[in-house]
Amino acid sequence: LKIIPNEREFRVHSFRGRSILLGERVPKPGVPHHPIIRTMGRGWDISYPSMASGRDPIGSPLRQKLREVAHKAVAAVGLDFGAVDIGATMLGAGVDLTVFEVNSAPGLDPGAELDVYVSAIQGTV
C-alpha cells in the first residue's frame, strides 16, 4: 500500500467524453472521518456543488483539468463511461492530479447521480 498525499479528492463522472457530474469528497457532518482514506466507510461523502448561485466552489481552471484527466482515464481503460476518483495537490498556481480509480460500475444514489446518468443515456444532457 502506497499513500499518495493530496489535499483534495474529486469524483468526475465521464460519459462518452463529456463530464456529466463533478463532485468533491467532504467529511460527513457529525461523523468521525479518516484523515487520509476518503471513502464512505471512513466518514466521507461526495458533495456535488450546485453552481446555480453563480459561485463555483471548485474553480473553473481546476474543474477543466479534472474533466480532461477523467475523460482520458476512462478512454485509457476502454470504457464509454465511468466515475473517476482524482486526488489534487495544489502547487502554487498549478495543481498535481493523481488518478486513484476508474469506477466502471459506479454506485448511483437516487437523485443527482442516478438522474444525470439516465439523462445522459437518453441523450438529454
Contacts in CASP RR format, 6 or more apart in sequence:
PFRMAT RR
TARGET T0000
AUTHOR 0000-0000-0000
METHOD contacts of the structure
MODEL  1
LKIIPNEREFRVHSFRGRSILLGERVPKPGVPHHPIIRTMGRGWDISYPS
MASGRDPIGSPLRQKLREVAHKAVAAVGLDFGAVDIGATMLGAGVDLTVF
EVNSAPGLDPGAELDVYVSAIQGTV
3 36 0 8 1.000
4 87 0 8 1.000
4 98 0 8 1.000
4 100 0 8 1.000
5 89 0 8 1.000
6 87 0 8 1.000
6 88 0 8 1.000
6 89 0 8 1.000
6 98 0 8 1.000
7 88 0 8 1.000
7 89 0 8 1.000
7 90 0 8 1.000
8 24 0 8 1.000
8 25 0 8 1.000
8 87 0 8 1.000
8 88 0 8 1.000
8 90 0 8 1.000
9 24 0 8 1.000
9 25 0 8 1.000
9 38 0 8 1.000
9 85 0 8 1.000
9 86 0 8 1.000
9 87 0 8 1.000
9 88 0 8 1.000
9 100 0 8 1.000
10 22 0 8 1.000
10 23 0 8 1.000
10 24 0 8 1.000
10 25 0 8 1.000
10 58 0 8 1.000
10 66 0 8 1.000
10 85 0 8 1.000
10 86 0 8 1.000
10 87 0 8 1.000
10 88 0 8 1.000
11 22 0 8 1.000
11 23 0 8 1.000
11 24 0 8 1.000
11 25 0 8 1.000
11 46 0 8 1.000
11 83 0 8 1.000
11 84 0 8 1.000
11 85 0 8 1.000
11 86 0 8 1.000
12 19 0 8 1.000
12 21 0 8 1.000
12 22 0 8 1.000
12 23 0 8 1.000
12 66 0 8 1.000
12 67 0 8 1.000
12 69 0 8 1.000
12 70 0 8 1.000
12 83 0 8 1.000
12 84 0 8 1.000
12 86 0 8 1.000
13 19 0 8 1.000
13 20 0 8 1.000
13 21 0 8 1.000
13 22 0 8 1.000
13 70 0 8 1.000
13 81 0 8 1.000
13 82 0 8 1.000
13 83 0 8 1.000
13 84 0 8 1.000
13 106 0 8 1.000
13 113 0 8 1.000
13 116 0 8 1.000
13 117 0 8 1.000
14 20 0 8 1.000
14 67 0 8 1.000
14 70 0 8 1.000
14 71 0 8 1.000
14 73 0 8 1.000
14 74 0 8 1.000
14 81 0 8 1.000
14 82 0 8 1.000
14 83 0 8 1.000
14 84 0 8 1.000
15 80 0 8 1.000
15 81 0 8 1.000
15 82 0 8 1.000
15 117 0 8 1.000
15 120 0 8 1.000
15 125 0 8 1.000
16 80 0 8 1.000
16 81 0 8 1.000
16 120 0 8 1.000
17 71 0 8 1.000
17 74 0 8 1.000
17 75 0 8 1.000
18 71 0 8 1.000
18 120 0 8 1.000
18 125 0 8 1.000
19 66 0 8 1.000
19 67 0 8 1.000
19 70 0 8 1.000
19 71 0 8 1.000
20 116 0 8 1.000
20 117 0 8 1.000
20 119 0 8 1.000
20 120 0 8 1.000
20 125 0 8 1.000
21 48 0 8 1.000
21 112 0 8 1.000
21 113 0 8 1.000
21 116 0 8 1.000
22 48 0 8 1.000
22 58 0 8 1.000
22 63 0 8 1.000
22 66 0 8 1.000
22 67 0 8 1.000
23 46 0 8 1.000
23 47 0 8 1.000
23 48 0 8 1.000
23 49 0 8 1.000
23 58 0 8 1.000
24 46 0 8 1.000
24 47 0 8 1.000
24 49 0 8 1.000
24 57 0 8 1.000
24 58 0 8 1.000
25 38 0 8 1.000
25 44 0 8 1.000
25 45 0 8 1.000
25 46 0 8 1.000
25 47 0 8 1.000
26 44 0 8 1.000
26 45 0 8 1.000
26 46 0 8 1.000
26 47 0 8 1.000
27 33 0 8 1.000
27 43 0 8 1.000
27 44 0 8 1.000
27 45 0 8 1.000
28 43 0 8 1.000
28 44 0 8 1.000
28 45 0 8 1.000
31 43 0 8 1.000
32 43 0 8 1.000
33 42 0 8 1.000
33 43 0 8 1.000
33 44 0 8 1.000
34 42 0 8 1.000
34 43 0 8 1.000
34 44 0 8 1.000
38 44 0 8 1.000
48 112 0 8 1.000
48 113 0 8 1.000
49 56 0 8 1.000
49 57 0 8 1.000
49 58 0 8 1.000
56 63 0 8 1.000
58 66 0 8 1.000
62 88 0 8 1.000
62 95 0 8 1.000
65 95 0 8 1.000
65 97 0 8 1.000
66 86 0 8 1.000
66 88 0 8 1.000
66 97 0 8 1.000
69 84 0 8 1.000
69 86 0 8 1.000
69 97 0 8 1.000
69 99 0 8 1.000
70 84 0 8 1.000
70 86 0 8 1.000
70 99 0 8 1.000
73 84 0 8 1.000
73 99 0 8 1.000
73 102 0 8 1.000
74 80 0 8 1.000
74 81 0 8 1.000
74 82 0 8 1.000
74 84 0 8 1.000
74 102 0 8 1.000
76 102 0 8 1.000
77 102 0 8 1.000
77 104 0 8 1.000
79 102 0 8 1.000
79 104 0 8 1.000
81 117 0 8 1.000
81 120 0 8 1.000
82 102 0 8 1.000
82 103 0 8 1.000
82 104 0 8 1.000
82 106 0 8 1.000
83 102 0 8 1.000
83 103 0 8 1.000
83 106 0 8 1.000
83 107 0 8 1.000
84 99 0 8 1.000
84 101 0 8 1.000
84 102 0 8 1.000
84 103 0 8 1.000
85 99 0 8 1.000
85 100 0 8 1.000
85 101 0 8 1.000
85 103 0 8 1.000
86 97 0 8 1.000
86 98 0 8 1.000
86 99 0 8 1.000
86 100 0 8 1.000
87 97 0 8 1.000
87 98 0 8 1.000
87 99 0 8 1.000
87 100 0 8 1.000
88 95 0 8 1.000
88 96 0 8 1.000
88 97 0 8 1.000
88 98 0 8 1.000
89 95 0 8 1.000
89 96 0 8 1.000
89 98 0 8 1.000
106 113 0 8 1.000
107 113 0 8 1.000
108 114 0 8 1.000
108 117 0 8 1.000
116 125 0 8 1.000
119 125 0 8 1.000
END
